């Protein structure tokens, strides 16, 4: 049985996709973060370069690597580099 992950997009990622939140289907066992990033890049090709420079969070905690499993009900956030002073 499949479920959903809530993907939150910030800054440039939000602008490129056109929304701040995406429901994303995942299998009941979840997906590795790297696979979700790959799927996002395939679904939104303009987002690919931003993803390669972004940091990712699972349930409000930064991921040390993209091997972390993201499970149904989790929130997966994309934080691109921010500018400013």
Backbone bond lengths (Angstrom), bond angles and torsions (degrees), N, CA, C in turn:
res aa  C-N    CA-C-N  psi(-1)  N-CA   C-N-CA  omega(-1)  CA-C   N-CA-C  phi
1 X - - - 1.445 - - 1.532 108.95 -
2 X 1.292 116.60 136.11 1.467 121.76 -177.68 1.523 110.45 -94.02
3 X 1.316 114.60 166.25 1.456 121.57 176.58 1.515 109.34 -143.12
4 X 1.319 115.30 -162.51 1.461 119.80 -179.49 1.516 111.06 -132.66
5 X 1.308 112.93 150.48 1.452 123.21 170.49 1.522 105.93 -111.95
6 X 1.311 116.64 144.82 1.467 121.00 174.81 1.517 107.21 -95.44
7 X 1.328 117.02 115.19 1.461 121.45 178.33 1.524 108.12 -97.21
8 X 1.325 116.12 122.79 1.468 121.95 177.00 1.521 108.28 -104.90
9 X 1.304 115.54 129.95 1.461 122.42 -177.88 1.520 109.40 -114.19
10 X 1.307 115.86 134.96 1.456 121.27 -178.29 1.524 110.62 -119.51
11 X 1.318 115.56 155.29 1.469 124.77 171.60 1.529 111.54 50.24
12 X 1.314 117.07 -124.45 1.465 122.92 -176.04 1.523 111.79 -58.41
13 X 1.315 117.36 -39.89 1.469 120.50 180.00 1.527 110.39 -60.05
14 X 1.321 117.02 -43.23 1.462 121.09 178.42 1.527 110.65 -63.13
15 X 1.328 116.67 -42.07 1.465 120.14 -179.92 1.525 111.59 -64.27
16 X 1.319 116.98 -40.99 1.467 120.85 -177.63 1.524 112.57 -69.23
17 X 1.329 116.97 -34.62 1.465 120.74 -178.75 1.528 111.34 -88.73
18 X 1.323 117.21 -29.37 1.450 120.86 178.08 1.514 114.45 92.08
19 X 1.316 117.16 10.74 1.459 121.53 177.72 1.521 109.23 -155.04
20 X 1.323 116.44 157.67 1.460 120.89 -179.79 1.529 112.50 -91.07
21 X 1.326 117.07 -20.68 1.468 120.54 -176.36 1.528 109.16 -137.23
22 X 1.327 114.74 134.39 1.463 121.47 175.64 1.526 109.26 -124.89
23 X 1.318 119.28 127.73 1.458 119.28 167.60 1.531 107.21 -76.94
24 X 1.319 117.44 134.70 1.467 120.20 -175.04 1.522 109.20 -130.38
25 X 1.334 117.91 124.52 1.462 119.74 -178.97 1.530 111.57 -72.70
26 X 1.314 115.13 138.12 1.466 121.41 174.77 1.526 107.98 -139.38
27 X 1.332 117.13 151.97 1.469 119.07 176.09 1.529 110.42 -67.18
28 X 1.311 116.85 162.58 1.464 120.81 -176.45 1.523 112.46 -58.44
29 X 1.317 117.91 -29.50 1.471 121.64 177.93 1.512 113.10 -81.12
30 X 1.327 117.12 -5.73 1.455 122.00 -179.54 1.516 113.26 85.70
31 X 1.314 115.30 -178.97 1.471 123.50 177.17 1.523 107.97 -135.68
32 X 1.303 115.48 151.13 1.463 118.48 172.70 1.531 108.35 -67.63
33 X 1.301 115.62 148.80 1.467 120.96 -179.83 1.523 110.72 -55.78
34 X 1.324 117.43 -38.42 1.466 121.04 -179.91 1.525 111.29 -59.09
35 X 1.321 117.48 -36.72 1.464 120.86 179.71 1.526 110.80 -70.89
36 X 1.310 117.47 -38.36 1.461 119.95 176.59 1.528 110.02 -63.73
37 X 1.311 117.13 -42.34 1.474 120.92 177.92 1.524 109.75 -61.85
38 X 1.331 116.93 -42.87 1.472 120.82 178.90 1.530 110.39 -61.79
39 X 1.328 116.92 -44.01 1.463 121.05 179.55 1.527 111.66 -64.41
40 X 1.325 116.38 -40.97 1.470 119.73 177.10 1.525 111.16 -60.75
41 X 1.333 116.50 -44.08 1.469 120.55 179.95 1.525 110.90 -64.06
42 X 1.333 117.03 -36.08 1.473 120.18 178.63 1.529 110.91 -70.74
43 X 1.328 116.97 -39.56 1.467 121.19 -178.48 1.532 112.20 -74.69
44 X 1.330 116.13 -30.64 1.475 122.00 -177.52 1.533 108.34 -131.81
45 X 1.344 118.16 79.05 1.464 121.64 -174.04 1.531 114.43 -54.18
46 X 1.313 118.49 -33.84 1.476 119.92 179.15 1.528 111.71 -67.46
47 X 1.322 116.75 -18.82 1.458 121.93 -179.27 1.530 112.63 -79.84
48 X 1.326 117.77 -20.89 1.464 122.22 -175.20 1.521 115.07 -49.08
49 X 1.338 119.67 -53.57 1.462 119.81 -179.53 1.532 113.06 -61.50
50 X 1.314 117.09 -34.70 1.467 120.33 178.26 1.527 110.28 -68.52
51 X 1.324 117.25 -40.11 1.462 120.48 179.33 1.521 112.03 -61.47
52 X 1.328 116.29 -37.26 1.467 118.98 -177.65 1.528 112.40 -66.80
53 X 1.334 117.91 -17.94 1.463 121.62 179.11 1.528 112.49 -108.75
54 X 1.326 117.25 4.89 1.466 121.34 -173.59 1.522 112.63 -91.38
55 X 1.338 113.84 163.22 1.464 122.06 169.43 1.513 106.85 -108.72
56 X 1.319 115.74 152.47 1.458 120.87 -174.21 1.521 110.45 -126.29
57 X 1.323 115.06 146.38 1.456 121.47 179.32 1.519 109.63 -127.09
58 X 1.309 115.44 145.52 1.466 122.12 170.33 1.520 106.13 -117.81
59 X 1.317 115.77 119.15 1.462 121.54 179.36 1.533 112.00 50.38
60 X 1.326 115.28 48.99 1.466 124.15 173.57 1.531 114.18 72.93
61 X 1.321 117.82 15.18 1.476 120.97 177.12 1.525 109.02 -124.29
62 X 1.341 114.95 130.23 1.459 119.01 179.16 1.522 110.42 -62.01
63 X 1.325 115.01 141.59 1.464 120.81 178.31 1.522 109.83 -85.79
64 X 1.308 116.11 135.72 1.462 121.29 175.68 1.526 110.14 -74.22
65 X 1.325 116.18 -32.33 1.469 120.86 176.74 1.518 108.50 -154.48
66 X 1.304 115.89 170.02 1.464 121.15 -175.53 1.523 112.94 -90.38
67 X 1.341 117.09 12.70 1.463 120.52 175.74 1.526 111.52 -84.15
68 X 1.325 117.59 -7.48 1.461 122.67 179.69 1.523 110.25 -62.85
69 X 1.311 116.37 136.67 1.461 120.97 177.79 1.525 110.18 -84.20
70 X 1.315 114.47 130.40 1.463 122.49 176.95 1.526 106.02 -103.96
71 X 1.320 116.16 122.25 1.462 121.35 -172.82 1.537 111.70 -109.32
72 X 1.334 116.82 159.70 1.458 119.50 176.23 1.534 110.63 -51.15
73 X 1.319 115.08 137.02 1.454 121.17 -178.69 1.517 113.56 93.21
74 X 1.343 117.68 -15.78 1.466 121.16 178.23 1.523 110.45 -74.18
75 X 1.319 114.57 160.47 1.457 121.48 169.09 1.523 107.12 -108.99
76 X 1.317 115.92 130.39 1.459 122.95 179.70 1.529 106.27 -117.97
77 X 1.324 117.33 117.74 1.459 120.54 -175.80 1.520 111.04 -111.01
78 X 1.329 114.92 142.86 1.457 123.62 178.08 1.533 107.70 -111.64
79 X 1.333 115.57 116.15 1.473 121.56 178.40 1.518 108.72 -114.90
80 X 1.336 117.54 100.80 1.460 120.45 175.41 1.529 109.86 -70.30
81 X 1.322 116.80 168.66 1.471 118.64 174.17 1.534 109.86 -59.86
82 X 1.297 115.91 141.09 1.468 121.23 178.17 1.510 109.56 -106.39
83 X 1.312 115.53 146.84 1.454 120.53 174.82 1.507 109.39 -107.26
84 X 1.284 115.61 172.02 1.450 118.87 177.12 1.512 111.57 133.79
85 X 1.271 116.13 178.46 1.439 119.36 -177.66 1.437 110.20 -138.85
